[in-house]
Amino acid sequence: MSHLSFVLPTLAAFLGGLINSVAGGGSFFTFPALLWIGILPTMANASSTVALLPGSLSSAWAYRQDIRQETRIPGILPLLLISLLGGVLGAVLLLSTTETLFNHLIPWLLLVATVIFIGGKRIVVMVQQRVHIQARHILWAQFVVSLYGGYFGGGLGILLLAIFSLFGVEDLHVLNGLKTLFSAIINLMASIVFIVTHHVNWTVAAPMIVLAILGGWVGPTLARRLPQQVLRHGIIAFSSLTTLWFFATSYHVGGL
């Protein structure tokens, strides 16, 4: 491999770790970077997931005080178990089926998540007026998102932000903490499957892990220094751009 084949993925990993800790969507940088240097889509997806995992874990630890403040999420233990199950099943599904159909669905999933996040309190109020939110609702939603995260993972953080926003979590630091924690759990289970089945390119994944951890530590510090309104606008802009990017490319580039 050329020097560029190492530099590009590692720089993408730093940015991916930082973005994951702030808004989610770090794999939008790492996955294309791995494809660009010639790694096949399934292995690129698996390697991207494994590379970003330690950064997500470090970011979740950095947000631990914010996570402890949230009391409106019903049954944290069932949510964790659902995330574990969904992450494993999603990864197994990736390795046992073709990617074509799911790849076509990705832009639409991201569009829904972006609209939900943009709607914010108005959508929360509308849903709460029509549906009595119960624990089973968030458990089912978490399972679907966990399954998606284990299968591909692009935009997983944005979808988690949307879910927790719908169920009344408003503080962006708490949202980021919950999003980072559950992203890490889902990706951990998927990574175990990818590693056991030998779908990780360790030559590029190993240096990416180091840079992703660094980015994951920088992200929460950056997020705390920004006003929440600025951070919200940044998340909306980021999710909108990535959604448009997937609509523009997912039907033309293999594995996207």
Secondary structure, 3 states (H helix, E strand, C coil): CCHHHHHHHHHHHHHHHHHHHHCCCCHHHHHHHHHHCCCCHHHHHHHHHHHHHHHHHHHHHHCHHHHHHCCCCCCHHHHHHHHHHHHHHHHHHHHHCCCHHHHHHHHHHHHHHHHHHHHCHHHHHHHHHHCCCCHHHHHHHHHHHHHHHHHCCCCHHHHHHHHHHHCCCCCHHHHHHHHHHHHHHHHHHHHHHHHHCCCCCHHHHHHHHHHHHHHHHHHHHHHHHCCHHHHHHHHHHHHHHHHHHHHHHCCCCCCC
